[in-house]
Structures are given as structure tokens and as C-alpha cells.
Amino acid sequence: VQLQASGGGLVQAGGSLRLSCAASGRTFSSYAMAWFRQAPGKEREFVAAISWSGGSTTYTDSVKGRFTISRDNAKNTVYLQMNSLKPEDTAVYYCAAARASWGGPGTPYDYWGQGTQVTVSS
């Protein structure tokens, strides 16, 4: 599986962005998908995950109520809708896929995308 993340950019605080992650291959619906982020000088951190069916999601506390993860298995794509963005959301965002029906922050992810930069100005 190859993952291609896109949709990052520069936005003012309070604004919105939608990230997309397009996956190659015909088994996309078999993978749990997740978004991680890494800010300058910090470790990569878990942001959100979604089950293979899209029926279950989980989020890190700092983005709950602001970010929404979703997927379209017909399009082999996972999304991260980010609203009410804050400067502390500035990071490179990565999508990841796990050969599992469900994933979370501790799941070993098998495939990673290249990352897309999100910059939130104050």
C-alpha cells in the first residue's frame, strides 16, 4: 500500500483545512487508518484513527470536538477535517495504515505517507 497525503497549507487561527490521504491497492478497506503529526523539535504524536469500516473512530484529547476523521473506501481515501485550528496544531501531518480492523495510538502501523505541512498562524 502506498499512501499520498495532501491538503496541508497555511491558515489563520480559527480556520479550517481538510487533509486527504489517497491509498493505492485494492485492499484499502482491510486497513485501519490513522493520522499522526510531528511538530518541530517534538516527537510524532497520534491524532486520530478510524476502523476499516469507518464505524469507529478515536482521537487524541487535544483535537476532540475540532477534528473529524472519515474514510471513503470506494475512493481509497481517508480524510481529516480540521476546524477551529490553533497555532499548536502546526505540524507535519502523516497518514498511516495498519493491517487490522481497528487501530489506535499504540497500534503498529505498516505503511506511512510522506506527510503534509499544516501551519496555523496566530
N, C-alpha and C positions, 0 to 999 in steps of 0.2 A: 504494500500500500504506500502510495506517495501522497503527501499532504501539501497543499499550497494555500497559505494564509494570505488574506488581503483585507483591505478596508481601513487600515490604520491611517492616521493623519494628525493634523494639529487642530485642536478645538479649544474654545474657551471654557472655563469652568461653568458647569451647569448645562453644557451642551451634550449632544448625543453622537454616537458612532455605532455602526453595525459592522462587526467583523465577520468574514466568511472564511471557511476552510473547505476547499474542494478536495475530494479524495479520488484517487484512481482505483481501478479494480471493481470487480463485481460482487465483492463480499462486504461492502461498506456497512450494510445493515447488521452484520455479525459483530461489529465492534462497538464497544463503549467509547465515547468520545469526551474529550476534556479540553479546557483552556487553562493555560498557565501563563504567568507573566514574570518578567525579571526586570527590576529597576536597576539603574546604575549603582554599582557598589553593593548590591544586595543579592541574596540567593533567590533562585527561581521559586515562585510560590504558586500553589494551586489556586485557581479562581472558581471554576465550575466544571461539572461533569453531567453527562446525560447517558441514560441507558441505551442499549441497542434499539429498543423500540420507541424511545422518546418518552416513555411513560413515567420515568423517574428522573429527577434532577437533584443536584446538591450544589451548594455554594459556600464559599468562604464567608465568614461573618461580615467582613468589611464591604461586600458588594451586594448582600441580600437586600432586596427591595429596589435595587438600582439596575442590576444586570439580569438578563434573561438568556439562558442557553436553549437552543432549539435545533432540530435537525430535519432535513428533508431527505429521506432515504431514496426517493425516486431521482433526486438530483445529486446524490452522493455528497451532500454538503451539510456542514454544521455551522451554526451562527452563534454570535454573541452580541446581543443588543445591549448597548451600554448607555444608560441615561444618567442624568444628574452627575456628570463626570466631575471629578475633583483633581487637583494637581497631584495628589498622591496616587492617582491611577496611572500616572505616566510610567510607561514601561514598554519593553518589547513583549508582545503577546504571542504565545505559541499554542498551536493546536496539537493534540496528541490522540493516538488511537490505541486501545487495548483489546486484545483477543479475549473478550469477556462480555457477558451480557450487562455488566454493571461495573462502574469504576468510581473511584474517589481519590482523595489526596494521596493515599498510600498504595494505590494500585500500580503495579509495574507496567508502564506504557511501552508498547512495542515500536511505535512509529511516531516521529515528530515532524512537524512542519518547520519551515525556515524562519518564521517569526515575522511580525509586522509591528512597526513602531506606532505607539499611541502617545501623543504629547498633549497634555492639558495645561493651558496657561491660566494664570490667576488674574 
